Amino acid sequence: MNEIKPCPFCRLKNVSVEAFVGGWSYYNYISYFVYCNDCRASGPRTTSIDDDSTKEAKNKLKQIAIERWNNRE
């Protein structure tokens, strides 16, 4: 997994990949995003409608969330 760059807003390195699980009456989903624990900024979410995804699929979603965070200007 790629290294997560510092927050583009506060420039601190206290960032982590977070998960959010939710759903409605007919399906569930899981989202991953990078979150700055200092200034509370968050990056774009990557979402899968199937919360029963394999570990490999979840790791891919986490990687996409990191790539989106790292590529922000």
C-alpha positions as CSV (number, residue, x, y, z in Angstrom):
1,M,0.0,0.0,0.0
2,N,1.3,3.5,-0.8
3,E,2.4,5.9,1.8
4,I,-0.2,8.5,2.7
5,K,1.0,12.1,2.1
6,P,0.6,14.7,4.8
7,C,-2.6,16.7,5.0
8,P,-2.7,19.4,2.2
9,F,-4.4,21.8,4.5
10,C,-2.5,21.7,7.8
11,R,0.6,19.9,6.4
12,L,0.7,17.5,9.3
13,K,1.2,13.7,9.0
14,N,-1.5,12.5,11.5
15,V,-3.7,11.0,8.8
16,S,-5.4,7.6,8.5
17,V,-7.6,5.6,6.3
18,E,-11.1,5.4,7.8
19,A,-14.1,3.2,6.9
20,F,-17.8,4.0,7.1
21,V,-20.4,1.3,6.8
22,G,-24.0,2.2,6.0
23,G,-27.0,1.0,4.2
24,W,-30.6,1.2,3.3
25,S,-33.4,-1.4,3.4
26,Y,-32.2,-3.3,0.3
27,Y,-28.4,-3.0,0.2
28,N,-25.4,-2.1,2.4
29,Y,-22.2,-0.3,1.5
30,I,-18.8,0.5,2.8
31,S,-16.8,3.6,2.1
32,Y,-13.1,4.3,2.7
33,F,-11.5,7.8,2.9
34,V,-8.3,9.4,4.3
35,Y,-8.9,11.6,7.3
36,C,-6.7,14.1,9.0
37,N,-6.9,13.7,12.8
38,D,-5.5,17.2,13.4
39,C,-7.6,19.6,11.2
40,R,-10.4,17.0,10.4
41,A,-10.1,17.3,6.6
42,S,-11.2,14.3,4.7
43,G,-10.5,13.1,1.2
44,P,-12.8,11.7,-1.5
45,R,-14.7,8.5,-0.6
46,T,-14.4,5.2,-2.4
47,T,-17.5,3.2,-2.0
48,S,-18.6,-0.4,-2.6
49,I,-22.2,-1.3,-2.5
50,D,-21.4,-4.9,-1.4
51,D,-20.3,-4.7,2.3
52,D,-19.4,-8.5,2.0
53,S,-16.5,-7.7,-0.3
54,T,-13.4,-9.8,-0.1
55,K,-10.3,-8.6,1.8
56,E,-8.6,-8.0,-1.5
57,A,-11.4,-5.8,-2.8
58,K,-11.4,-3.8,0.4
59,N,-7.7,-3.3,0.2
60,K,-8.1,-2.1,-3.4
61,L,-10.8,0.5,-2.2
62,K,-8.4,1.7,0.5
63,Q,-5.6,2.1,-2.1
64,I,-7.9,4.1,-4.3
65,A,-8.8,6.4,-1.3
66,I,-5.1,6.9,-0.7
67,E,-4.3,7.7,-4.3
68,R,-7.2,10.2,-4.4
69,W,-5.9,11.9,-1.2
70,N,-2.3,12.0,-2.5
71,N,-3.3,13.5,-5.8
72,R,-5.2,16.4,-4.4
73,E,-3.8,19.8,-5.2
